[in-house]
Amino acid sequence: MPEVLAAEAGRLQLPAIALCDRGGVYGAVRLHKAAKEAGIRALVGCELPMEEGISLPVLVATQVGYRTLCGLLTTANLRAPKGEGSVAWHELAADNAGLIALTGDEDGPVRRAWRARGDAAAGAAGRCLQEIFGGERLYVEIQRHLVPGEEAENEFLVEWARTEGLPLLATNGVLYATPEARRVADVFTCLREHTTLDAAGRKLEANSERGLKSGTEMAAIFADLPEAIANTTHLAARLEFTLADLGYRFPDFPVPEGEDQDSYLRQMTYAGAQERYGAVEGPVRRQLDHELGLIAKLGFAGYFLIVWDLCAFARGRGILVQGRGSAANSAVCYALGITAVDPIAGKLLFERFLSEGRTDWPDIDLDLPSEGRREEVIQEVYRRYGRRGAAMTANVITFRGRSAMREVGKVLGLPDDVLDRFSSLFHSGDFPQTLELEEQLRTAGIPPDHPRFRALVDTCRQVHGLPRHLGQHSGGMVLSSGQLDQFVPLENARMAGRSVLQWDKSDCEDMGMVKVDLLGLGMMAVLQESLAICGERGQPVDLAHLPKDDPATYKLIQAADTVGVFQIESRAQMATLPRMKPATFYDLAIEVAIIRPGPIHGDAVNPYLQRRVGLEPVTYPDERMRPILERTLGVVLFQEQILRIAMELGGFSAADADELRRAIGFTRSPDRMNRMSARLREALRQNGVGPEAIELILKSLASFALYGFPESHALSFALIAYASCWLKVHRTAAFFAALLNNQPMGFYSAASLVQDARRHGVQTLPVCVQLSDARCRVDSDHAIRLGLLSVHGVRAAAVRGLLEARGQRPFASLADLLRRTDFTAPERRALAGAGAFNALAGHRRAALWKVEEVNGGDDLFRYAALQEDAGPAPLAPMLPLERLQADYAHTSLTTGAHPMKLLRSQLPDLWPAADLARAEQGTRVKIGGAVITRQRPGTAKGVCFITLEDETGLANAIVRPKLFEDCRLVINLEAALVITGRVQNERGVIHVLAERIDPMPALGLPTQGSYDYH
């Protein structure tokens, strides 16, 4: 890691360090930041990927050189698939200003030629480099790693350098910071070469010499070549450029003649405010003037105008868009229509978004419908700024629990069945475990006396957190005045039509590069489609004017009848809703925010709920906090509250509060947070805040570093949550059809959504080639029809062909359909198995028999033998359980009865989920059904929560850590469970505290999708 290299270089008292990533400058920003802390210079370099697999190290001497490097890499990357770009020699010859080259290591042109063809070939390769860089910008790199045969190579390099008058340069070809990390380097070599440690042979390094060495050690190694050591100092002095000289600038917004950025923003803001508020006076005018003045002073007007214009573009295309996050603290953003939350009415803290001392750019998140509609906006940004003027920010995917174990296990040669067993035991990401890694390995079948047990454990821990590959951010786009690839190389993303820059969002922020977040939100797509369906059916809905006090909507929320809605559908939210009983829009915002790691760790949840129902008095840690905490009943729930406490009780300036905000969100080092906590503690003490109040404030502050919502974010999400609940109540069929058309999303599978729709009086009709559209459709207020694309494995193009043929004239028979459509044999079987041909064939087996008539034989005569009416099929119709299994096999859901209804008579001792409300507290019951969620949050101290679904509804079980460990494989691998335990009923929130967990008896229940450990 760059941070480790910088820290070790600082410990060794090296004056400078250059990082040469292969094919990019991926780690340059992190090295730059870490080197500043270590007191050394971070130089920029790269191993250029050249033609024929050659790698050429270059170092950046000047700002021109840095832009040259970025341009070369971008050109190479954008013309090739991801990870396959290479620079052509003629391109390097034409454009190399400001770059200094080294001859390289064993992958460099000179040493590779020497190893393959001897002195003459190596000399020729070297002369090519001389022609490109001359004698002033080319160094002959020499390394000594105490391996046999290296001195013969070095003797040639020394002799050739002296003959050509080229400077020697001693390097250590560093691959890791310390010798102890060599094991990890070997693991990565094996992963890259797709081999194991046993089979890698000479692909691995011969020893551990390629770590960082001190100047004294290097001087001793090259005692016979002192000039090679001296030249390292001379070269470092020549390299003037560091990332402090990046020179990035955000683009200006094109304004009408006679206007500048600030005047035009003011004009658009006041025009929007007139529409929002009716009159721009009093508190509204004061707030807008304050914000506009600060925006102008900080030079951010162009940023607001560009985001405003993107919102206008989206709305002009009929695309739902809503700004959220801290931007909702801004009255300017509200007036411009970027956000839908009125910060003045909501008394939101503008300094959470922007303050005079802020050195980084504000961050505005735009939520858009996921998939295609969002892509329209992203492609518009590319169209406006060009493929080299805009790019998605990167996302560095790192090795985590299961991925680290799987990859290290492969390298160590562990069998696949052991690794599969470990993956099954490992319940999720990196939440705290109730089992140590060693115990999990023992359970997976690797005993402690296994010869590779210790190596596996140690290496997994070393690999954990290291980069695995470069992905793209969910929606962050960086824009630039001029070409973005002057500042960072760009490369193709895996997704067609997109490019990504080589730094992640934190790196971009550190370099002052501005990111606009265009985030795809599944529920926005559902809302978009629901509104379209409602409009088509003559039941239009205007989201901007939904009544915020609809009793039926709050009744649904209070009953936790929230399957499929936004943000409040998780098991934890459902368990809170009946206790909190939200009755106003602000209550809903609190509900959205309260079930987060921050408030949970800060012990805010139970006090708030107790105070809300009058079981605990509302108190304030300090009476001066009353105005800040009054709306949350004396409990700290939001980041804005912490910042206001710091400003009003700690005397923090707006700039100080912004530094505190950044510390809360800074995850790379706890030192920053610790420093700010100490500073706030002292400020509060000096202003007379009592010790108990200080401790409570600091505990809340620490909890928000784990993950706590700003109030503005909660209000923005509450708008979407409320809209989704309103639609579920008042436009039920349209809402469920849109949900089914936008799967997967949320906590519930399509099968569970169909069952929930039935409970709300909406029947889901089966897929039918005579009646279905491509996607789910609303047939009436009480019925939706599955779309043809609900059938697995059916191509969209083939469905379009069927709809076109049906539009010309209805299908007279199955034979007629088979002749006039272009489905493949597997598609015909899938449609028949799903019952889509039943209207033409009578039943599924008859359809399967019929399609086999055209599934074999010569294409030319395939349809010749088809008879319009060949009489009844010789096969009997499927039995109910067989139909059910076929439904799940081909569509992952059933439009018929829930599977448990068919099996209920065989499981007489199971309590239906709907009957649990009648059970007395502590009653021992047995529940059973399909597992639809498994959750084990880090805040639950090892407790697991399981939701089972039967034909009557949902039943929730709590599994204590010991029982979870005893039944880990059953819980994780069985699709349906029987759980025995005792009923807990707390103010209408019903759970079964599990005492025993068994697999559901093998009665043919189909496997249903579940949402696990997210």
Disulfide bonds with the S-S distance in Angstrom:
none
